Amino acid sequence: MKKFYIHCAIPYVNAKPHIGHALEFIETDTIARYHRLLGEDVLMLSGGDENALKNVQAAEAVGEDIQTFIDKNAKLFQELSEKLDIHFDVFQKGSDKEHHYPSAQKLWSLCEKSGDIYKKSYKGLYCVGCELFYSPDELDEKGECFEHPGKKLEEIEEENYFFKLSKYQEQLIQIIESGEYEIVPGFRKHEMLSFLKSGLQDISISRTNERAKNWGVPVPGDPAQRIYVWFDALNIYQSGVGFGWNDEKYKKWWPADLQVIGKGILRFHAVYWPAFLLSANLNLPKKLFVHEYFTVNGQKMSKTLGNVYDPLPLVERYGVDSLRYYCLAKISPFQDGDFSEDKFKEAYNADLANGLGNLVARVSKLCEKNNITSENNSNTFDPEVEGHLADYKFNEALSYIWSEIAKADKKVNEEKPWELTGEKAKAVLEDLVKRIQNIAFNLRPFLPQTSEKILKQFSGEIKSQQPLFPRI
């Protein structure tokens, strides 16, 4: 059986999850479900990025022990995934001393063996939000990071370990240009090639115990230093599948077949991570899918603005598939999209209640009246859905499915089966049943609960049931 290892980014656990995390979890889960339906052996991974300085500062701000604080927040991310009808096969915590610590230290040792780690004194501007040193020309006109406007960078001077990133500049250009390491969409590939061709600087990959507050993975052979959060966190993608502690598991699953990340952490995944793996003589992931962000009510999500949106009340009120639908159908993965409750309710009523839900209700009622029974014969995806899923164009796949719903609605309105009897009514309704079964099968990766309900309702004796999506 063909294996398919997919992971999303590892969220920081310095705060509770928001709608942006839900978006990435849902996109990752949709791809994983599709590959399972193709009969592949799938492993889906996420975890907790727990060794970051921002986690330490957040715990200190509320007066909590760091481990207690991150365990509590990591649990919120696991609960979010469960409420979104998502099951991660592995949720790998960065603070896991049994599996992750030895794995991160093994990666360090392999890079050191290649002669790519050295120690020196350094002074620079550090963004705690990104956990990254920036040069002045990478900042905005206020001297702030583009990802975290309004946050002053810290000027840091210390002695720590550096990784010879510059050594891998030409090799990285070659593997990205050739598609050996594939980046989707193409404009993100070109962005990274431009970054690489502008010249790479070596990067700091450790911090002192003093600045790390004695938190994180110790540097092998130097207990006075901790491994830099990105060197450590990126390795969760390996430590979660056995690297450094279970060779058999690691050989089965590595390399990752697909990585799903947001655009803000592209450099880490497209440049730093493959460079670390090249240095360690390990296989590279095969493909990187980079999605855009949600804005909320037209503005970037920000704690300062107070518009960080919690999706769970919406899920509890209107059901998980309604949120999955909005996230997948109403924005392009390759453009920023806006979220608001008004837009959500508008899409819910128009597409789910009046569209899919109304079609199912009308046809099932007519089938019950005419004693129609059916076996479920739909077990393949339409080529259009497969094509869009292969390109991660979830919105276009759902647009196609909704065009099929519109065609079925049109047939109901034109054929008027409520005016027909006997064989004429049966022929029209059996055709509509097949259409609905096909629509439901195509919906399986996207709206799994809804798909299952429809396929169950339209198998055997067809009866009218409660509305799938009661109007708001």
C-alpha positions in Angstrom: 0.0 0.0 0.0 1.3 3.5 -0.9 2.1 5.6 2.1 1.2 9.3 2.3 2.7 11.4 5.2 1.2 14.9 5.5 1.7 17.5 8.2 0.6 21.0 8.8 2.7 23.6 10.7 3.3 23.1 14.4 1.4 25.9 16.1 3.0 28.0 18.9 1.1 27.3 22.1 1.6 30.7 23.7 -2.2 31.4 23.3 -5.4 29.6 22.5 -6.1 28.7 18.8 -8.0 31.0 16.4 -9.8 30.8 13.1 -6.5 30.8 11.2 -5.5 27.6 12.9 -8.9 26.1 12.0 -8.3 27.0 8.4 -5.0 25.2 8.2 -6.2 22.1 10.1 -9.2 21.8 7.8 -7.2 22.1 4.6 -4.7 19.5 5.9 -7.5 17.2 6.9 -9.3 17.5 3.5 -6.1 16.4 1.7 -5.5 13.5 4.1 -9.1 12.3 3.8 -8.9 12.4 0.0 -5.7 10.2 0.1 -7.3 7.8 2.5 -10.3 7.5 0.1 -7.8 6.7 -2.7 -6.8 3.7 -0.6 -3.4 5.0 0.6 -1.9 4.5 4.1 -2.0 8.0 5.5 -0.3 9.5 8.5 -1.3 13.1 9.5 0.7 15.0 12.0 0.6 18.2 14.0 2.0 19.1 17.4 3.0 21.8 19.8 5.8 24.3 19.1 6.7 24.5 22.8 10.3 25.6 23.2 9.9 29.2 21.9 10.8 32.2 24.0 7.3 33.7 23.4 5.9 30.7 25.3 8.1 31.4 28.2 7.1 35.1 28.2 3.4 34.2 27.9 3.7 31.8 30.9 5.5 34.5 33.0 2.9 37.1 32.1 0.1 35.0 33.7 2.3 33.7 36.5 2.2 30.0 35.6 4.8 27.3 35.4 6.0 27.0 31.8 5.2 23.3 31.4 1.8 23.6 33.0 1.0 26.6 30.7 2.1 24.9 27.5 0.3 21.6 28.3 -2.9 23.6 28.9 -2.7 25.4 25.6 -1.5 22.4 23.6 -4.6 20.6 24.8 -6.8 23.5 23.4 -5.3 22.8 19.9 -6.0 19.1 20.2 -9.6 19.9 21.3 -10.0 22.3 18.4 -9.0 19.5 15.9 -11.4 17.1 17.6 -14.3 19.6 17.4 -13.5 20.1 13.7 -13.9 16.4 13.1 -10.2 16.0 12.6 -8.0 13.3 14.0 -4.2 13.7 14.0 -2.5 10.4 14.0 0.4 12.0 15.8 0.4 15.2 17.9 4.1 15.6 18.8 4.9 18.0 21.6 8.2 19.9 21.6 8.6 19.4 25.3 8.5 15.6 25.0 11.9 14.6 26.6 11.5 10.9 25.8 11.1 11.3 22.0 11.6 14.9 20.8 14.7 15.9 22.8 16.9 13.0 21.6 15.6 13.5 18.1 16.5 17.2 18.0 19.9 16.5 19.5 20.5 13.8 16.9 19.8 16.3 14.1 22.2 18.7 15.7 24.9 16.1 16.0 24.6 15.1 12.3 24.9 18.7 11.2 27.9 19.2 13.5 29.5 16.1 12.0 29.2 17.7 8.6 31.2 20.6 9.9 28.2 23.1 9.6 28.0 24.3 13.2 30.4 26.8 14.8 30.3 29.2 17.7 30.7 33.0 17.6 29.6 36.3 19.3 26.7 38.1 17.6 24.7 41.2 17.9 21.4 41.7 16.1 17.7 42.7 16.1 15.4 39.9 17.3 11.7 39.5 16.8 10.3 37.3 19.5 7.1 36.8 17.5 9.0 35.2 14.6 11.8 33.9 16.8 14.2 35.3 14.2 17.0 37.7 13.8 16.4 40.4 11.2 18.7 42.7 9.3 17.5 46.3 9.1 16.8 46.1 5.4 14.2 43.3 6.1 12.1 45.6 8.3 9.4 48.1 7.5 9.9 51.9 7.7 9.3 51.8 11.4 12.0 49.2 11.9 9.4 46.6 12.7 8.9 43.0 11.3 6.2 42.8 8.6 4.6 39.8 10.4 4.3 41.6 13.8 3.7 45.3 13.2 3.6 47.3 16.4 6.1 45.1 18.2 9.5 46.5 18.9 12.5 44.3 18.1 15.0 43.4 20.8 18.7 44.2 20.3 20.5 41.0 21.4 24.2 40.5 21.9 25.5 37.1 22.9 27.7 34.2 22.0 25.9 31.3 20.4 26.2 28.6 17.7 25.7 29.3 14.0 24.7 27.0 11.1 26.5 27.4 7.7 23.4 28.2 5.8 25.4 30.1 3.2 27.1 26.8 2.3 23.8 25.5 0.9 22.7 28.5 -1.2 23.5 27.0 -4.6 22.2 23.5 -3.7 18.9 25.0 -2.5 18.5 27.0 -5.7 19.0 23.9 -7.7 16.6 21.6 -5.8 13.9 24.3 -5.8 14.3 25.3 -9.5 14.3 21.7 -10.6 11.2 20.8 -8.6 13.1 18.2 -6.6 11.7 20.2 -3.7 8.3 21.4 -5.0 6.8 24.6 -3.7 3.1 25.3 -4.5 1.9 27.9 -5.6 4.5 29.0 -8.2 4.7 32.6 -7.0 5.9 31.4 -3.6 8.6 29.3 -5.4 9.8 32.3 -7.2 9.7 34.4 -4.0 12.1 31.9 -2.3 14.4 31.7 -5.4 14.6 35.5 -5.3 15.5 35.3 -1.6 18.1 32.7 -2.1 19.7 34.5 -5.1 20.0 37.7 -3.0 22.6 35.8 -0.9 22.3 33.7 2.3 23.8 34.6 5.7 24.7 32.0 8.3 22.1 31.8 11.1 22.2 31.5 14.8 20.8 28.1 16.0 21.2 28.4 19.7 20.6 30.8 22.6 22.0 31.1 26.1 20.3 29.5 29.0 19.9 33.0 30.4 17.9 34.3 27.5 16.1 30.9 27.0 15.2 31.0 30.8 16.6 27.4 30.9 13.8 26.2 28.7 14.2 24.1 25.6 16.4 21.3 24.2 20.0 21.5 25.5 22.8 21.7 22.9 24.7 18.4 22.8 28.0 18.9 24.7 27.2 22.4 25.9 24.7 22.6 28.7 25.0 26.4 28.8 23.1 26.7 25.5 19.6 25.7 24.2 18.8 24.7 20.6 17.2 27.6 18.7 13.5 27.1 18.4 13.2 26.7 14.6 16.0 24.1 14.5 14.2 22.3 17.2 10.5 22.8 16.1 11.0 21.9 12.4 12.4 18.6 13.6 9.0 17.7 15.1 8.1 16.6 11.6 10.7 13.9 12.0 10.6 13.2 15.8 6.9 12.5 15.5 7.5 9.7 13.1 10.4 8.1 14.9 13.6 10.0 14.0 16.1 9.3 16.8 14.0 6.8 18.7 12.2 4.3 16.2 14.1 3.6 13.0 11.5 1.3 11.6 8.7 3.9 12.0 11.0 6.6 10.6 11.9 4.5 7.5 8.3 3.8 6.8 7.0 7.4 6.9 9.9 9.8 6.1 10.1 11.8 4.0 7.0 13.9 4.3 4.9 13.7 1.1 3.3 17.1 1.7 3.8 20.0 4.1 0.9 22.4 4.6 2.0 25.9 6.0 1.0 29.5 6.1 2.9 32.1 4.1 4.4 33.7 7.2 6.7 30.8 7.9 7.7 30.1 4.3 11.4 30.9 4.7 11.8 28.5 7.6 10.3 25.6 5.6 11.7 26.4 2.1 15.2 27.4 3.1 16.2 26.6 6.7 14.6 23.1 6.9 15.9 21.6 3.7 19.4 23.1 4.5 19.4 21.3 7.9 18.4 18.1 6.2 21.0 18.4 3.4 23.6 19.0 6.1 22.5 15.9 8.0 22.4 13.8 4.8 18.6 13.1 5.3 15.9 12.9 2.7 14.0 16.1 1.9 10.2 16.5 2.0 8.6 16.1 -1.4 6.3 19.1 -1.6 5.4 22.3 0.3 1.9 23.7 -0.1 1.7 27.4 1.1 -1.7 28.9 1.9 -2.6 32.5 2.5 -4.3 34.0 5.6 -7.7 34.9 6.9 -8.4 38.6 7.7 -11.3 39.2 10.1 -13.8 41.8 9.1 -11.3 43.2 6.6 -8.4 43.5 9.0 -5.4 41.4 9.9 -6.0 39.4 13.0 -4.3 41.1 16.0 -4.5 40.9 19.7 -4.0 44.7 19.7 -7.1 45.2 17.6 -9.0 42.6 19.6 -10.2 40.7 16.5 -8.6 37.3 17.1 -11.6 35.1 16.3 -12.4 31.9 18.2 -14.3 29.5 15.8 -15.6 27.1 18.4 -18.9 29.0 19.3 -19.8 29.0 15.6 -19.1 25.2 15.4 -21.2 24.5 18.5 -24.1 26.6 17.1 -24.1 25.7 13.4 -22.2 22.4 13.1 -18.6 21.6 12.1 -19.4 21.1 8.4 -20.7 24.7 8.0 -17.3 26.1 9.2 -15.4 23.5 7.0 -17.5 24.7 4.0 -16.7 28.4 4.6 -13.0 27.8 5.0 -12.8 25.6 1.9 -15.3 27.2 -0.4 -15.3 30.9 0.3 -11.6 31.8 0.0 -8.9 30.8 -2.4 -5.9 29.0 -0.7 -3.7 31.3 -2.8 -5.2 34.7 -1.8 -6.0 36.2 1.6 -9.7 35.8 2.4 -11.9 37.6 4.8 -13.9 36.1 7.6 -16.9 37.7 9.3 -20.0 36.2 10.9 -22.2 38.0 8.5 -20.4 36.5 5.5 -20.5 33.1 7.2 -24.3 33.2 7.8 -24.9 34.4 4.2 -22.9 31.5 2.8 -24.6 29.1 5.2 -28.2 30.1 4.2 -27.5 30.5 0.5 -25.3 27.4 -0.2 -26.0 25.0 2.6 -29.6 25.6 3.8 -31.1 26.7 0.5 -28.7 24.8 -1.8 -27.6 21.4 -0.7 -30.0 21.0 2.2 -33.1 22.0 0.2 -32.2 19.7 -2.6 -31.8 16.7 -0.3 -35.1 17.6 1.6 -37.1 18.0 -1.6 -35.9 14.8 -3.3 -36.1 12.6 -0.2 -39.7 13.7 0.5 -40.7 12.9 -3.1 -38.9 9.5 -2.9 -40.7 8.7 0.3 -44.0 9.5 -1.3 -43.2 7.3 -4.3 -41.6 4.4 -2.3 -38.3 4.8 -4.0 -35.4 2.6 -2.7 -31.8 2.7 -3.8 -28.4 1.0 -3.4 -25.5 3.4 -3.0 -23.5 3.0 -6.3 -21.3 6.1 -6.0 -17.7 5.3 -5.2 -15.5 7.4 -7.5 -14.7 11.1 -7.6 -15.6 13.2 -10.6 -12.4 14.1 -12.6 -13.0 17.8 -12.0 -12.9 17.2 -8.2 -9.8 15.1 -8.5 -8.1 17.7 -10.6 -8.8 20.6 -8.3 -7.8 18.6 -5.2 -4.5 17.7 -6.8 -3.8 21.4 -7.1 -5.2 22.2 -3.6 -7.9 24.4 -5.2 -10.6 23.4 -2.6 -12.8 26.4 -3.5 -12.9 25.4 -7.2 -13.7 21.8 -6.3 -16.6 22.9 -4.2 -17.7 25.4 -6.9 -17.9 22.5 -9.3 -19.9 20.3 -6.8 -22.3 23.2 -6.2 -22.8 23.5 -10.0 -23.9 19.9 -9.9 -26.3 20.7 -7.1 -27.7 23.6 -9.3 -28.1 21.1 -12.2 -30.1 18.7 -10.0 -32.2 21.6 -8.7 -32.9 22.6 -12.3 -34.0 19.1 -13.1 -36.4 19.0 -10.2 -38.0 22.4 -11.2 -38.2 21.4 -14.9 -39.4 17.8 -14.6 -41.8 18.5 -11.7 -41.8 15.0 -10.3 -44.6 15.9 -7.8 -46.9 16.0 -10.8 -45.8 12.6 -12.1 -46.8 9.1 -11.1 -45.8 5.5 -11.7 -42.8 4.8 -13.9 -42.4 8.4 -15.0 -42.0 9.6 -11.4 -39.7 6.7 -10.6 -37.3 7.4 -13.6 -37.0 11.0 -12.7 -36.4 10.4 -9.0 -34.0 7.5 -9.5 -31.9 9.8 -11.7 -32.0 12.5 -9.0 -31.0 10.0 -6.3 -27.9 9.0 -8.4 -27.0 12.6 -8.7 -27.3 13.3 -5.0 -25.3 10.1 -4.2 -22.6 11.3 -6.5 -22.6 14.8 -5.0 -22.4 13.3 -1.5 -19.4 11.1 -2.4 -17.6 14.0 -3.9 -18.2 15.9 -0.6 -16.5 13.2 1.5 -13.1 14.9 2.0 -14.7 18.3 2.5 -17.9 17.9 4.5 -17.5 14.3 5.9 -20.4 14.3 8.4 -22.9 15.8 5.9 -21.7 13.4 3.2 -22.2 10.4 5.5 -25.7 11.5 6.5 -26.8 11.9 2.8 -25.3 8.6 1.7 -27.0 6.8 4.6 -30.4 8.6 3.9 -30.2 7.7 0.2 -29.4 4.1 0.7 -32.2 1.5 1.0 -35.6 2.9 1.7 -35.4 6.7 1.3 -37.2 8.7 3.9 -37.6 12.4 4.6 -35.5 13.5 7.6 -34.6 16.6 9.7 -33.0 19.4 7.6 -29.3 19.1 7.2 -28.8 22.8 7.6 -31.7 24.6 9.3 -31.9 28.2 8.1 -30.3 30.8 10.3 
